[in-house]
Amino acid sequence: MKYVTGGYVGMEEAGERLAQVVDDPQCTKSDVYWSWNGGAQQIGRWSEDGKPRGAGGSGGEIFENTQSDAVRDRETAKKMWELSCKAVGLTDKDKPKAAESA
């Protein structure tokens, strides 16, 4: 993973964090920028059901953070959407109608 936000996490921890945002009941709110406190390290905890919890390094926990100006920039968001669609092989036919008009 590239150094992007002032904190570097390895691929394994990035995957754990993504999985947590997707599956953790604490992360059900939409339009939120999730962050983890604690130093980024290759540390995560797995609950007994096999799901990641608190994968923030140094015992860090997930929290709702304020989005930067770059994240809220419409052109940047559009570019990120297009690159994400390309990365996962989403075609124009597969895209949600709301995304096409954005």
C-alpha positions in Angstrom: 0.0 0.0 0.0 1.2 3.5 -0.7 1.9 6.2 1.8 -1.2 8.3 1.3 -2.6 9.8 4.5 0.4 10.3 6.8 0.0 6.7 8.1 1.2 3.6 6.4 -0.4 0.2 6.9 0.6 -3.0 5.2 -1.6 -4.9 2.8 -2.7 -7.4 5.6 -3.8 -4.6 7.9 -5.5 -2.7 5.1 -7.5 -5.8 4.4 -8.4 -6.3 8.0 -9.6 -2.7 8.2 -11.7 -3.0 5.0 -13.2 -6.2 6.4 -14.1 -4.4 9.6 -15.8 -1.5 7.9 -17.8 -4.0 5.8 -18.9 -6.3 8.6 -18.6 -4.5 12.0 -22.1 -3.5 13.3 -20.4 -0.3 14.6 -19.8 0.7 11.0 -23.4 0.7 9.7 -23.6 4.5 9.1 -23.1 5.6 5.5 -21.1 8.5 4.2 -18.5 8.2 7.0 -14.7 8.4 6.9 -13.6 5.7 9.3 -10.2 6.0 11.0 -8.3 4.0 13.6 -6.4 5.5 16.6 -3.1 4.1 17.6 0.0 3.7 15.5 -0.4 1.7 12.2 1.1 -1.7 12.8 0.6 -5.2 11.6 -1.7 -5.9 14.6 -5.3 -6.8 14.6 -7.6 -8.9 16.7 -9.9 -11.6 15.5 -13.0 -12.3 17.4 -14.1 -15.9 18.1 -16.4 -15.7 15.0 -13.4 -15.1 12.8 -14.1 -11.4 12.1 -11.5 -8.6 12.5 -12.0 -6.2 15.5 -9.9 -3.2 16.3 -7.4 -3.6 13.6 -5.9 -0.2 14.3 -2.5 -1.2 15.6 -1.4 -0.6 19.2 -4.8 -1.7 20.3 -6.4 1.1 18.3 -10.1 1.3 17.8 -12.2 2.5 14.9 -13.8 5.9 15.0 -15.7 8.3 12.8 -13.3 11.0 11.4 -13.7 14.3 9.6 -13.1 14.1 5.9 -10.4 16.2 4.4 -11.0 18.7 1.6 -9.5 16.3 -0.9 -11.9 13.6 0.0 -14.9 16.0 -0.4 -13.7 17.3 -3.7 -16.2 16.3 -6.4 -13.6 15.8 -9.2 -11.4 13.7 -7.0 -14.4 11.6 -5.9 -15.4 11.1 -9.5 -11.9 10.0 -10.5 -11.7 7.6 -7.5 -15.1 6.1 -8.5 -13.9 5.5 -12.0 -10.6 4.0 -11.0 -12.4 1.8 -8.4 -14.9 0.6 -11.1 -12.0 -0.2 -13.4 -10.1 -2.0 -10.6 -13.0 -4.3 -9.9 -14.1 -4.8 -13.5 -17.4 -2.9 -13.2 -18.7 -2.0 -16.6 -21.1 0.9 -17.4 -23.9 -1.6 -17.7 -23.2 -2.8 -14.1 -23.0 0.7 -12.5 -25.9 1.9 -10.4 -28.1 4.5 -12.2 -27.3 7.1 -9.4 -23.6 6.8 -10.1 -24.1 7.5 -13.8 -25.8 10.8 -13.1 -23.3 11.9 -10.4 
